[in-house]
Amino acid sequence: MPQLQVEFVSADRKIWSGPAVRVIVRTVDGEMGVLPGHSPILALMAAGPVRIRPADKDAETVEVQVDGGFLSVEHDRVTLVSDSATVLSGTSVA
């Protein structure tokens, strides 16, 4: 199954990293879903939840509240950077 490699960091810590099958994020242009094979993009995140579905079928979906930041997608690599992030559910790396 195709996967994304996700790296999610805030100003002071790594929030989550690893393989995932889906990332859903609110951008300044609206909600956006990222799946494997997504076109390259750089977007500004708006305040709201980020949801990451890990590739491990037994893992809980990671949900993180952010105050903004940016998202980069290129070659199935997703990088999320936020000044402030609060883990609401799932497992944080921190």
C-alpha positions as CSV (number, residue, x, y, z in Angstrom):
1,M,0.0,0.0,0.0
2,P,1.4,3.5,-0.9
3,Q,2.3,5.6,2.0
4,L,3.3,9.2,3.0
5,Q,6.3,10.0,5.1
6,V,5.2,12.6,7.6
7,E,7.2,15.0,9.7
8,F,5.3,17.3,12.0
9,V,7.1,19.8,14.2
10,S,6.3,22.8,16.3
11,A,8.6,25.6,17.5
12,D,9.7,23.6,20.5
13,R,9.3,19.9,19.8
14,K,8.7,17.1,17.3
15,I,4.9,16.3,17.3
16,W,4.8,13.2,15.2
17,S,6.7,11.5,12.4
18,G,6.3,8.3,10.5
19,P,4.5,6.6,7.7
20,A,0.8,7.5,7.1
21,V,-1.9,6.9,4.6
22,R,-3.7,10.2,4.9
23,V,-3.2,13.7,6.3
24,I,-6.1,16.2,6.6
25,V,-5.4,19.8,7.3
26,R,-7.2,23.1,7.3
27,T,-5.4,25.7,5.1
28,V,-6.2,29.4,4.5
29,D,-8.0,28.2,1.3
30,G,-10.1,25.5,3.0
31,E,-9.7,21.9,4.2
32,M,-7.3,19.7,2.2
33,G,-6.6,16.0,2.2
34,V,-3.2,14.6,1.2
35,L,-3.0,11.0,0.0
36,P,0.0,9.2,-1.6
37,G,0.7,10.6,-5.0
38,H,-0.4,14.1,-4.2
39,S,0.9,16.9,-6.3
40,P,3.7,19.0,-4.8
41,I,2.2,21.9,-2.8
42,L,3.2,24.6,-0.3
43,A,0.3,25.9,1.7
44,L,-0.4,28.1,4.8
45,M,-2.2,26.2,7.5
46,A,-5.1,27.9,9.3
47,A,-6.0,27.5,12.9
48,G,-7.8,24.2,13.4
49,P,-7.2,20.4,13.6
50,V,-4.7,18.4,11.7
51,R,-5.6,14.7,11.4
52,I,-3.0,12.0,10.5
53,R,-4.0,8.4,9.8
54,P,-0.9,6.3,10.5
55,A,0.0,3.5,8.2
56,D,-0.2,1.0,11.1
57,K,-3.8,-0.2,11.0
58,D,-3.9,-0.7,14.8
59,A,-2.7,2.9,15.5
60,E,-5.1,5.6,16.5
61,T,-5.6,8.6,14.3
62,V,-3.4,11.5,15.5
63,E,-5.4,14.7,15.9
64,V,-3.5,17.9,16.7
65,Q,-4.9,21.5,17.2
66,V,-2.6,24.1,15.5
67,D,-2.7,27.9,15.5
68,G,-1.4,28.1,11.9
69,G,1.9,27.3,10.2
70,F,2.7,25.7,6.8
71,L,2.4,22.4,5.0
72,S,4.8,21.1,2.3
73,V,4.1,18.1,0.1
74,E,6.7,16.7,-2.3
75,H,7.3,13.1,-3.5
76,D,5.0,11.6,-0.8
77,R,6.9,13.5,1.9
78,V,4.7,15.7,4.0
79,T,6.2,18.3,6.3
80,L,4.0,20.3,8.7
81,V,5.4,23.2,10.8
82,S,3.4,25.1,13.4
83,D,4.4,27.6,16.1
84,S,1.9,26.1,18.5
85,A,0.4,22.6,18.5
86,T,-1.6,20.7,21.1
87,V,-2.1,16.9,20.7
88,L,-5.8,16.1,21.1
89,S,-5.7,12.3,20.4
90,G,-3.3,9.7,19.2
91,T,0.4,9.3,20.2
92,S,2.8,12.2,20.2
93,V,6.5,11.7,19.6
94,A,7.3,14.2,22.4
